[in-house]
Each structure stands twice: as C-alpha cells, then as structure tokens.
Amino acid sequence: MFQFFRSSSSKRRRCRRCLRSTTMGGKHSKVIQSDPSLFATANDQGDRTSKWKSYDYVIVGGGAAGCVLASRLSEDANNTVLLIEAGKSNEKEFLSKIPFAFSKMLRTAVDWDFLTTPQAKSNQREIYFPRGKILGGSSSINALIHMHCSPEDFDGWARNGAEGWSYIDLHPYLLKSEKYLPSPEYPGINLADHGRKGPWKVTHLDSAPINQVLLDTCEQLGIKNTRDLNTPHGPLGASTFAATVDEKGQRSSAATAYLTPEVLARPNLTIAVNCRVAKIMFEKSSGSSRPRAIGVEISSSPSAPLFKVRANKEVLLASGAIGTPHLLLLSGVGPATELREKGVEVVKDLPAVGKNLSDHISCGGVIFRAKSGSGYTFDYLNSPLSSATAMVKWLFNGKGPLGTLAAPGAAFVRSNDSTLPFTSLASANVVPVDRSAGPKSPDIEIIWFPAIVLDFGFKKPPAGLQGLTISGVAIRPESTGQVLLNSKSIWDKPIIDANYFDSENDLNVVVRAVRLILRMARAKPLASVLELHPEANKNPIFWPGSADPDEVTDEQLKEWIRENSSPAWHPTSSARMGLSESSSVVDLNLRVHGIDGLRVIDASAFPTIVSGHPCAPVIALAEKASDLIQAA
C-alpha cells in the first residue's frame, strides 16, 4: 500500500524539500564523517599502536545501543568517543521520519537485506531478514512500537544467574530513556509508569477505526483491555501500542533522540558512517595470557585502503544480533574449530558466539476482506491521489494516516488460557508446553494491520478490495538458530540459520494463535465489518481467514504456516550474557569472557528473548551499560 512512494523520484524530492522547510535536522551534520582518513590512521603508517589515532571508547555499530553509548559516554568531556556505523546517516532519510512508511525502507540502502539459509521446517524457504543499516539501526526503520515487555522476562534473567538484570534493576533505565508525551486522543495513562525527562519521545497515537473494533472484539472474547502495555503489571491483554513518535508526528529513533545537534557538537565525540569495521585488533601484554582489545580495523569499501584506530579504554561492540557475532567470529573470537575451518586465527575459543539465536516467529498474515466502503481500514491509500493527500496532511501537521502506526494494536495472551476460544471440532486441541516467562506473561501476540498486506507490502493487493491483516506470533519460541561465517571478509554477509520451527511446540503455539484469529473474525463487533461468506472470498489470499474454524484441520493450518510464516525480526541472544564460557559470551558486566577491553552491548547479549517488541529493552540495556562502563 501507500502508492505515493511508487511514483516518480521528482515527487519524492519535492517532499524532501517540503520536509526540510518545516522540520529541524534537514541539513547533514558536518561532524559526521565518512572518510576514514579524517578519524583513523592508514595501515601503511605502520603497526606501532602508539601512532594510531586513538579514542577512549570505540563503539562499533551506530544502532539503538550504539547511539545511547555515544551520547552517554561523551557527556563526560574527559572521554573521547568514536562511533562507527556501516550505514548512512539518518539525517536525510526522508522515509524514516514518516511513521506509517516504515515498510518502504525494506530492501533499500538502509536495510542489510539478509536472507536466512533454506529453513528445513518452513518448506526450505530462504526467509527475508531485514536489519537497519543506518544511524539508529533498526530503531530508524522499525514499526515504531514501544514496549517494556514482561517484567517476568527480566526476573527470569536474574533467576537464572544474571544478577543485576531483573526488572527492578532495568526499570529505572526504561524510564530514564523515555520522554512520554501525553495524548488528548488517548487519556487514562498513569504518568507515574512512564519516564518524562528522557531523550526518547513516546506517545499514543490516533489509529485506523478498525483498531477499536478489534479491541472491542477481544474484550468480547475474554481478553481484557489493557490501557497501557508498559506498566509493572506486564502486557497481558489487548491494547493500542505506544509509539516512538515526537510532537511533530515524526519518528523518534535512537539517532534522533540521543544524537541531537547539541550532542553532535561535542568536540569529544566523532561519528563515522559508511564505514565497516573489518575486525577487532588484539594484543597480549607481557606476563598475561588474556588478550586485550586495543582497537579496530576499518574500511569504506572492499577495495578501499584499511585504517586503524586505537581504543585507550574499551572497544564496545553494538552491532546487533547478527552483526555482533559476525564481527566476533571474523576477529577470532568464537568456536575454535569453526574459525580454523574458515582460516581465521583463534584469539579466544568461545563456543557460544553466534549460537542461541532466537527470534519471534509468526504465521504470516491472515487476511480478511472488509465490507466495501466501510471506512475502517487504510486500503484507500493504495490510490496515488489519496496517499498524496495524506502526505500533504502529514507534512502540514504530522497528523493523518501517515502519522499513525502501521500496526496500531495487539493482544498478548497465553496459549494455555482455557478461557479463550482456541479449540475446534477439527483439531486435536493440543495445549502447547508453557515456555512463557511466568504466569503473568504471554507467549502469543495477535497483531493487526489496517489493510491488506501481501509480501510485507512489496506486492500490490487486488484493486478495489479493502481488508484487514492479522498475524499470530510465538513470542517465547523454543527453537534457536545460529550465525556462522561465510568467509573471512566483512564484506560477505554471514550465514543466518534461524532454525524456525525446529521445535514442534513452536508450531503448535502458532496454530493455536491462528485458531484464535479465526474466532476473532467471527465474533462481534469485528464480524459485522468483514465479508466472510464464501462468494466474497474466492481469492486465495483470503485463506485460511475464510475457512470454517470447525472444519479446517491442524495439518492444513500447519502446512499453510510452513509456507507463509515470517519472523517478527526481533533477533536476540547470539552473544548472550551468562556465567559460563561454555554457554555464554559475556559476563554480567557485558565483558567478553576471557578478553580485556571488549564488551557486547546490544540485543545479542540478552540471556533469552523477551515477550514483546525488544527495542526499548535494548536501549535500557545500553543505558545501564553506560553506567557500568563509567563506574569501572
């Protein structure tokens, strides 16, 4: 949908000029560099590290965590900080500013555009796996959903050995990052549950009319209305999402929140974009068997010269759940046998690097046809004229459809909740094994989109149709995958084997979610908005939404899921925190086991995946890490 951005490039340029004339930050910052010679030392200058350009902290990865670290560590004028991002600056990325337009950045220059290996339990499909390649990382291209997730997620971390990372420990940092903006369209929020002085703007937005219909339907089915997902009570229930959107109706990312003009003006902070770290450099001091990270090697292209910088204090790896293990492996930190097979010199044998990759997995989109002219959805934006009109409104005041979330709300439930209509006459009604974080935590998310969404929005829906897309997501999966080296070069993408549905239990959870979706569609008031009779649903895109819940079998649903499933793109835990070198990568202070001067600070360090959208916990982790580093 949103056909305006399929129009000519000249129209897009005119929109950019309009945006620059009405918003701050239109000009590219002069303090953001892309030429390594300006901030690093050329390789041909010799190997004497004392001659390298140096910084106290070298941060690898300008994503959500990296932006936080750069901002917080440079608050102390005595610290010199270098932040290195492989992608471009966020400042001129027009689409990143528009809340509803996030999907238009997929498979563009700001997306790493990964694919998994053929997935054995998903009909051998190579599954699309986007990650942000831009300052702000995935916080600059994601769906702008702000969730604290379940308090029991973090209490589980602490209970299993990660002392200091419980909900009580992390909650202050969730609030420290946040500047909640009360919305007159969404009253009833207890402001005591939110941060008011942080840099990251969060609010509740108006949404498509179908959102309230879905919330009312959930309540009719026994799913309570949870006014606010981000409280100590946790996210169980149905709710409108909080959004990372500022007062002007523009995206508030880690980059816009933490790398403000005032922060960029600090003389002790250097930011590099369009540069990749090829590897981390190590040395061993005399009398010590422990390697120490002393800096990084940088290049701007496969054929460009190499440069080096020295870290006086620490190298902070914040490249995300794919980039971080990839760089560790390239640098000789990982399973020794695998490294030697690729010709990489082993610096530290750490078997867990790249392992335990976890991600939320969904059924894909279950699409329902809405009654013509109902006005409940945003399918009318498929018209170039309608989307152009919506663009003008957003440029004028930040409002309208383009100023809303593409996924405005969701229901978070437990698959073993006997009060919900999961059962069917055509089903074995298998209750999945409970893998939730605790009795107050969900293991299913039912998330909805107020339009017909085909192939992540890349495929145009049939003309003249209106509809609703709902997806069921397993948010506490048992299956884990791995990140592996493809070659010795940072310019070759890593191998990502997500291993989706390796556990049959995950598939059973998703089947359960689909059955709940089918019941929702046939419950009031949603049923009155949809066209459910067979004659209106002959197009195959409407199956299994059009199927009779008491006739469609589990095996039919499983086969459909194997062919249509998609991850939620929330990867974590590939360099996880823990106590043992054999099963984890970093200790409780996020320091890499057995190596001095190197920490991992991003979602890869999560001990386990969280029960919701993980961007806010990543930023909270980085806020806490900043305190740990400065206290060291």
C-alpha positions in Angstrom: 0.0 0.0 0.0 1.0 3.7 0.2 1.4 4.1 -3.6 2.7 7.6 -3.4 6.2 6.3 -2.9 5.9 4.2 -6.0 5.6 7.4 -8.0 8.4 9.5 -9.6 11.6 10.4 -7.9 10.9 14.0 -8.6 7.8 13.9 -6.4 9.9 12.3 -3.6 12.5 15.1 -3.9 9.8 17.7 -3.6 8.5 16.1 -0.5 12.0 16.1 1.0 12.3 19.8 0.3 8.9 20.4 2.0 10.1 18.4 5.0 13.3 20.4 5.3 11.4 23.6 5.2 9.1 22.5 8.1 11.3 20.5 10.4 14.7 20.6 12.1 17.6 18.5 11.1 17.3 18.8 7.4 21.0 19.6 6.8 23.6 16.9 7.0 25.8 17.4 10.1 29.3 18.4 9.4 30.6 16.4 12.4 29.5 13.1 10.9 32.4 11.7 8.8 32.6 9.1 6.1 36.3 9.4 5.1 38.4 7.2 7.4 41.5 9.3 6.8 39.8 12.0 8.9 39.4 9.9 12.0 41.7 6.9 11.7 45.3 6.0 10.7 46.1 4.4 7.4 47.6 0.9 7.5 50.7 2.0 5.6 51.7 4.2 8.6 53.0 1.1 10.4 51.9 -1.2 13.2 53.0 0.8 16.1 49.8 1.3 18.0 51.1 4.4 19.7 51.0 6.1 16.3 47.3 5.3 15.6 44.6 7.9 16.1 43.0 7.0 19.4 39.8 7.4 21.4 39.0 6.3 24.9 36.0 4.3 23.6 35.5 2.9 20.2 31.8 1.9 19.6 31.2 -0.5 16.7 27.7 -0.1 15.4 25.5 3.0 15.4 22.3 1.2 16.1 19.9 1.6 19.0 22.5 0.7 21.6 25.4 2.4 19.9 23.6 5.8 19.8 22.9 5.6 23.5 26.5 4.7 24.3 27.9 7.5 22.2 25.7 10.1 23.8 26.1 9.0 27.4 29.8 8.3 27.4 30.6 11.7 25.7 28.7 13.5 28.4 32.0 13.4 30.3 34.2 15.9 28.4 37.2 13.9 29.5 36.1 10.9 27.4 36.9 10.8 23.7 34.4 8.6 21.8 34.3 7.3 18.3 31.1 5.8 17.0 31.4 3.8 13.7 28.3 2.9 11.6 28.3 0.8 8.5 25.3 2.5 7.0 24.4 6.1 6.2 23.4 9.0 8.4 19.7 9.1 9.3 19.5 12.9 8.8 18.4 12.9 5.2 16.4 9.6 5.2 13.0 11.1 4.5 11.0 7.8 4.8 12.5 7.2 8.2 10.6 10.2 9.5 7.2 9.1 8.5 5.7 6.6 11.0 3.4 4.8 8.6 6.1 4.4 5.9 8.5 2.0 7.7 7.9 -0.8 5.2 9.0 1.4 2.3 12.6 1.3 3.7 12.7 -2.5 3.5 15.1 -3.8 0.8 16.6 -0.4 0.3 20.1 1.0 1.0 19.2 1.4 4.7 18.4 -2.3 5.1 21.1 -5.1 5.4 18.6 -7.2 3.5 19.7 -10.5 4.8 18.2 -13.9 3.9 18.3 -17.0 6.1 19.5 -20.3 4.9 16.8 -22.6 3.5 14.6 -23.4 6.5 14.0 -27.1 6.9 10.8 -26.7 8.8 9.5 -23.9 6.6 9.4 -25.7 3.2 13.1 -25.0 2.5 12.3 -21.3 2.1 15.1 -18.6 2.4 13.3 -16.1 4.6 13.8 -12.4 4.4 15.6 -10.9 7.4 15.9 -7.1 7.4 18.1 -5.2 9.8 18.7 -1.4 10.0 21.8 -0.2 8.1 21.7 3.5 9.2 22.4 5.6 12.2 19.8 4.4 14.7 19.9 0.9 13.3 16.6 -0.9 13.4 15.2 1.9 15.5 15.3 4.0 12.4 13.4 1.5 10.2 11.2 -0.5 12.5 7.5 -0.3 13.1 7.9 2.3 16.0 6.4 0.1 18.6 7.4 0.9 22.2 7.2 -2.0 24.7 8.8 -2.6 28.0 7.9 -6.3 27.6 7.1 -8.5 30.6 8.7 -7.9 34.0 9.0 -11.7 34.3 11.3 -11.7 31.3 14.0 -9.8 33.2 13.2 -11.5 36.5 13.9 -14.8 34.6 17.3 -13.5 33.6 18.2 -12.8 37.2 16.7 -16.0 38.5 18.9 -18.0 36.0 22.1 -16.3 37.1 22.1 -12.8 35.6 22.1 -10.9 38.9 21.6 -7.2 38.4 19.4 -7.6 35.4 16.0 -8.1 37.0 13.0 -5.9 36.3 13.7 -3.8 39.3 17.3 -3.3 38.0 16.2 -2.4 34.5 13.0 -0.5 35.1 14.8 2.7 36.1 16.6 2.6 32.7 13.4 2.0 30.8 12.1 5.2 32.4 15.4 7.1 32.1 15.3 6.8 28.3 11.7 7.8 27.9 10.0 11.2 27.4 6.3 10.2 27.4 4.1 12.8 25.6 0.5 12.5 26.9 -2.0 12.4 24.1 -5.5 14.0 24.4 -6.7 11.3 22.0 -5.6 8.6 24.4 -6.4 9.5 28.1 -6.2 7.2 31.1 -2.4 6.7 31.2 -0.8 6.8 34.6 2.2 9.1 34.0 3.9 7.6 37.1 4.5 4.5 34.9 6.5 6.5 32.3 9.6 8.5 32.0 9.1 12.2 31.5 12.6 13.6 31.2 14.4 11.1 28.9 15.5 11.9 25.3 13.4 9.3 23.5 9.9 10.6 22.6 7.0 8.1 23.2 3.3 8.7 22.9 -0.1 7.1 21.9 -1.4 8.0 18.5 -4.8 8.1 16.8 -5.3 5.0 14.7 -7.5 3.5 12.0 -11.1 2.9 13.1 -10.6 -0.9 12.8 -8.3 -0.8 15.8 -11.1 0.0 18.3 -13.3 -2.7 16.6 -10.6 -5.3 17.3 -10.0 -4.2 20.9 -13.8 -4.4 21.5 -13.8 -7.9 19.9 -11.0 -9.0 22.1 -12.9 -7.9 25.1 -16.0 -9.8 24.0 -13.8 -13.0 23.8 -12.5 -12.5 27.3 -9.2 -10.7 26.5 -9.1 -7.8 28.9 -8.5 -4.3 27.6 -5.1 -3.2 28.9 -4.9 0.5 28.6 -1.1 0.6 28.9 1.2 -2.3 28.0 4.2 -0.6 29.7 3.5 -0.9 33.4 4.8 -3.2 36.1 1.7 -5.3 35.6 3.0 -6.6 32.3 1.5 -6.7 28.8 -1.2 -9.4 29.1 -4.4 -8.2 27.4 -5.3 -6.2 24.3 -4.1 -2.7 23.8 -3.1 0.1 21.4 0.6 0.3 21.1 2.7 3.2 22.4 4.7 4.7 19.6 8.1 6.2 19.3 6.9 9.4 17.7 7.6 13.0 18.6 5.5 16.2 18.9 5.7 16.8 15.2 4.4 13.4 14.2 7.9 12.2 13.2 9.8 9.0 14.2 11.8 9.3 17.3 14.7 6.8 16.9 17.8 6.2 18.9 19.6 8.5 16.5 17.2 11.4 16.7 16.8 11.0 20.5 20.4 10.5 21.5 22.4 12.2 18.7 20.8 15.6 18.8 22.6 18.7 17.4 23.8 19.5 20.9 25.3 16.1 21.3 26.8 16.1 17.8 28.5 19.4 18.6 30.6 17.9 21.4 34.3 18.1 20.5 35.0 14.8 22.2 32.6 12.8 20.0 33.4 11.6 16.5 30.8 9.8 14.4 31.7 7.8 11.3 29.2 6.5 8.7 29.5 4.3 5.6 32.5 2.6 7.2 32.8 -1.0 8.2 34.9 -2.5 11.0 36.8 -5.4 9.3 38.0 -6.8 12.6 38.8 -6.1 16.2 42.6 -5.8 17.0 44.1 -7.6 20.0 47.4 -7.9 21.8 48.6 -9.7 24.8 50.5 -7.8 27.4 53.7 -9.3 28.9 53.0 -11.7 31.7 49.3 -12.2 30.8 47.6 -14.9 28.8 44.5 -12.8 28.3 44.1 -11.0 25.0 43.1 -7.4 25.1 41.1 -5.5 22.5 43.2 -2.5 21.5 41.3 -1.1 18.5 39.7 -1.9 15.2 40.5 -2.1 11.5 38.2 0.0 9.3 37.5 0.3 5.5 34.9 2.1 3.4 34.6 -0.5 0.6 36.1 -3.9 -0.3 38.7 -2.2 -2.5 39.4 0.8 -0.3 42.5 1.1 1.9 42.5 -0.2 5.5 42.7 2.2 8.5 43.1 1.6 12.2 42.1 3.3 15.4 43.2 2.6 18.9 40.9 2.2 21.9 42.6 3.6 25.0 40.0 2.1 27.3 37.5 -0.2 25.6 36.0 -1.4 22.4 32.2 -1.6 22.7 30.6 -3.9 20.2 27.0 -2.8 19.5 26.3 -4.2 16.0 23.2 -6.2 16.8 22.2 -9.8 17.0 23.6 -10.5 13.5 26.5 -8.1 13.2 28.0 -8.6 16.6 28.6 -12.4 16.4 29.7 -11.9 12.8 32.4 -9.5 13.8 33.5 -11.5 16.8 33.9 -14.5 14.6 35.9 -12.6 12.0 38.1 -11.3 14.7 39.0 -14.8 16.0 36.5 -15.0 18.9 34.2 -18.0 18.7 34.1 -21.8 18.3 37.8 -22.6 17.6 37.0 -25.5 15.2 34.7 -23.3 13.1 37.2 -20.5 13.0 40.0 -22.7 11.8 37.8 -24.1 9.1 37.5 -20.6 7.7 41.2 -19.8 8.1 40.6 -17.4 10.9 43.3 -17.2 13.6 41.8 -18.1 17.0 42.1 -15.4 19.6 39.7 -16.9 22.1 37.8 -20.1 21.9 34.2 -19.2 22.9 31.8 -21.9 21.8 28.6 -19.8 22.3 29.4 -17.0 19.8 26.8 -17.0 17.1 24.7 -19.7 18.9 21.4 -19.4 20.7 20.0 -17.0 18.1 16.3 -16.5 19.0 13.5 -14.7 17.1 9.8 -14.4 17.3 8.1 -16.4 14.5 4.6 -15.7 13.1 2.1 -17.5 10.9 2.4 -14.7 8.3 -0.6 -12.6 7.5 -4.2 -14.0 7.8 -6.1 -11.7 5.5 -9.8 -10.9 5.8 -11.9 -9.0 3.4 -13.7 -5.9 4.8 -17.0 -4.7 3.6 -16.8 -2.3 0.7 -17.0 1.4 1.8 -16.8 0.6 5.5 -14.1 3.2 6.0 -12.5 1.1 8.8 -9.1 0.4 7.0 -6.4 2.3 5.2 -6.6 0.5 1.9 -7.6 3.7 0.2 -4.0 4.8 0.4 -3.3 2.4 -2.5 -4.7 5.3 -4.6 -1.9 7.7 -5.6 -4.3 10.7 -5.1 -5.4 9.5 -1.6 -1.8 8.8 -0.5 -0.6 12.2 -1.9 -3.4 13.9 0.1 -2.3 12.0 3.2 1.2 13.1 2.6 0.3 16.8 2.4 -1.6 16.4 5.7 1.3 14.8 7.4 3.8 17.4 6.1 1.4 20.2 7.3 0.8 19.0 10.9 2.2 15.4 11.4 -1.3 14.0 11.5 -3.5 11.7 9.4 -2.9 8.1 8.4 0.8 8.6 7.7 1.3 9.8 11.3 0.0 6.6 12.7 1.4 3.1 13.3 1.1 0.5 10.6 0.4 -1.9 13.3 -1.7 0.1 15.8 -2.5 -2.6 18.3 -2.3 -6.2 19.5 -3.5 -8.8 22.0 -1.0 -10.6 24.2 -2.3 -13.9 25.6 -1.2 -17.2 26.9 -1.6 -20.3 24.7 -2.7 -22.4 27.7 -5.5 -20.0 28.7 -8.5 -22.3 28.9 -11.0 -19.3 28.9 -10.1 -18.3 25.3 -11.6 -19.9 22.2 -8.5 -21.8 20.9 -10.4 -25.1 20.4 -12.0 -26.5 17.3 -14.1 -29.6 16.3 -11.4 -30.3 13.6 -8.4 -30.0 16.0 -6.7 -32.3 18.3 -6.6 -29.2 20.6 -3.1 -29.8 21.7 -2.1 -27.4 24.5 1.5 -26.4 24.0 4.2 -26.7 26.6 4.3 -23.5 28.6 7.5 -21.7 27.7 6.4 -18.3 28.9 8.5 -16.2 31.2 6.0 -16.7 34.0 2.3 -16.9 34.9 1.7 -13.2 34.2 3.5 -13.3 30.8 2.2 -14.0 27.3 3.6 -16.5 24.8 1.3 -15.3 21.9 1.0 -11.9 20.2 -2.0 -11.3 18.0 -1.0 -8.2 16.0 -3.1 -6.4 13.3 -2.6 -4.1 10.4 -5.5 -2.0 9.0 -5.1 -3.0 5.4 -4.4 -6.0 3.1 -0.7 -6.6 3.4 0.9 -9.0 0.9 4.6 -9.9 1.0 5.5 -7.2 3.5 3.8 -4.6 1.3 6.0 -5.4 -1.8 3.1 -7.0 -3.6 0.1 -4.8 -4.5 -3.3 -6.1 -3.3 -6.1 -6.7 -5.8 -7.7 -3.5 -7.0 -10.8 -2.3 -5.2 -10.5 -4.6 -2.2 -10.4 -3.5 1.4 -9.3 -5.7 4.2 -7.5 -6.5 7.5 -4.4 -8.4 8.1 -3.9 -10.2 11.4 -0.8 -12.3 12.4 -0.2 -14.7 15.3 3.3 -14.7 16.7 5.1 -17.1 19.0 6.9 -14.7 21.3 8.6 -17.3 23.6 9.9 -19.8 21.0 12.0 -22.8 21.9 13.8 -23.1 18.6 17.2 -21.4 18.3 19.5 -20.9 15.4 23.0 -19.6 14.7 25.1 -17.1 12.9 28.1 -18.5 11.0 30.9 -17.2 8.9 30.5 -17.3 5.2 34.1 -16.2 4.6 37.0 -14.3 6.2 35.7 -11.0 4.8 33.4 -8.5 6.5 32.1 -7.7 3.0 30.5 -11.1 2.7 27.2 -11.5 4.5 27.1 -14.0 7.4 25.2 -17.3 7.2 22.0 -17.0 9.2 20.3 -20.2 10.1 17.3 -19.2 12.2 16.1 -22.8 12.6 12.4 -21.8 12.7 10.0 -24.4 14.0 12.8 -26.9 14.9 10.6 -27.3 17.9 7.2 -28.7 17.1 6.0 -26.8 20.2 6.6 -23.5 18.4 4.4 -24.7 15.5 1.7 -25.8 17.9 1.7 -22.3 19.6 1.3 -20.6 16.2 -1.5 -23.0 15.2 -3.2 -22.0 18.4 -2.8 -18.3 17.5 -4.3 -18.8 14.1 -7.3 -20.5 15.6 -7.8 -17.6 18.0 -7.7 -15.2 15.0 -10.3 -17.2 13.1 -12.6 -17.0 16.2 -12.0 -13.2 16.5 -13.1 -12.7 12.9 -16.4 -14.4 13.6 -17.1 -12.5 16.9 -18.9 -9.2 17.3 -18.3 -6.4 16.5 -15.5 -7.4 14.1 -17.7 -9.9 12.2 -20.1 -7.1 11.2 -17.2 -5.3 9.4 -15.9 -8.3 7.5 -17.2 -10.1 4.4 -17.0 -13.8 5.5 -19.4 -15.5 3.1 -17.7 -17.9 0.6 -18.7 -15.9 -2.5 -16.7 -12.9 -1.3 -13.6 -14.9 -0.5 -12.7 -16.9 -3.7 -9.4 -15.1 -4.0 -6.8 -17.5 -2.4 -5.3 -14.6 -0.4 -8.2 -14.8 2.0 -7.4 -18.4 3.0 -7.3 -19.5 5.9 -9.2 -16.5 7.0 -12.2 -17.7 5.1 -12.0 -21.2 6.4 -14.6 -22.5 8.9 -12.8 -22.8 12.2 -14.5 -26.1 13.0 -13.6 -27.7 9.6 -10.0 -26.6 8.9 -7.6 -29.2 10.4 -4.4 -28.7 12.3 -2.4 -30.2 9.5 -3.9 -27.9 6.9 -3.0 -24.9 9.1 0.5 -26.3 9.7 1.1 -26.7 6.0 -0.1 -23.1 5.4 2.1 -21.8 8.2 5.2 -23.6 6.9 4.7 -21.9 3.5 3.7 -18.5 4.8 5.4 -18.0 8.2 7.6 -14.9 8.8 9.7 -13.8 11.7 8.9 -10.6 13.6 12.5 -9.6 13.0 13.3 -9.4 16.8 16.6 -11.4 16.9 18.4 -11.7 20.2 20.8 -13.8 22.3 23.5 -14.7 19.8 26.3 -13.5 22.1 24.3 -13.9 25.3 25.1 -13.0 28.8 25.8 -15.7 31.4 28.2 -17.1 33.9 29.9 -19.9 31.9 32.3 -19.5 29.0 30.9 -22.7 27.5 27.3 -21.5 27.2 27.6 -17.7 27.1 29.7 -14.9 25.5 29.7 -12.1 28.0 29.6 -11.8 31.8 27.2 -9.8 33.9 29.0 -6.6 33.1 28.8 -7.4 29.4 32.5 -8.0 29.2 33.5 -10.8 26.7 34.7 -13.8 28.7 38.5 -14.1 28.8 39.2 -10.9 26.9 40.0 -7.5 28.4 38.8 -4.2 26.9 35.9 -5.6 25.0 32.1 -5.6 25.7 29.0 -6.5 23.9 26.1 -4.1 24.3 23.0 -4.9 22.2 20.2 -7.5 21.8 22.7 -10.3 21.2 23.6 -10.1 24.9 20.0 -10.9 26.1 20.2 -14.1 28.0 16.8 -15.1 26.5 14.3 -13.4 24.1 11.8 -11.1 25.6 8.0 -11.3 25.4 7.3 -8.4 23.1 9.0 -5.8 20.8 12.6 -5.5 22.1 13.7 -2.0 21.1 13.0 -0.4 24.5 14.8 -3.2 26.4 17.8 -2.8 24.1 18.0 0.9 24.9 17.5 0.3 28.6 20.4 -2.3 28.4 22.6 0.3 26.8 21.7 3.0 29.4 22.6 0.6 32.2 25.8 -0.4 30.3 26.8 3.2 30.1 26.7 3.4 33.9 28.6 0.2 34.3 31.4 1.4 32.0 31.8 4.8 33.7 31.8 3.1 37.1 34.6 0.7 36.0 
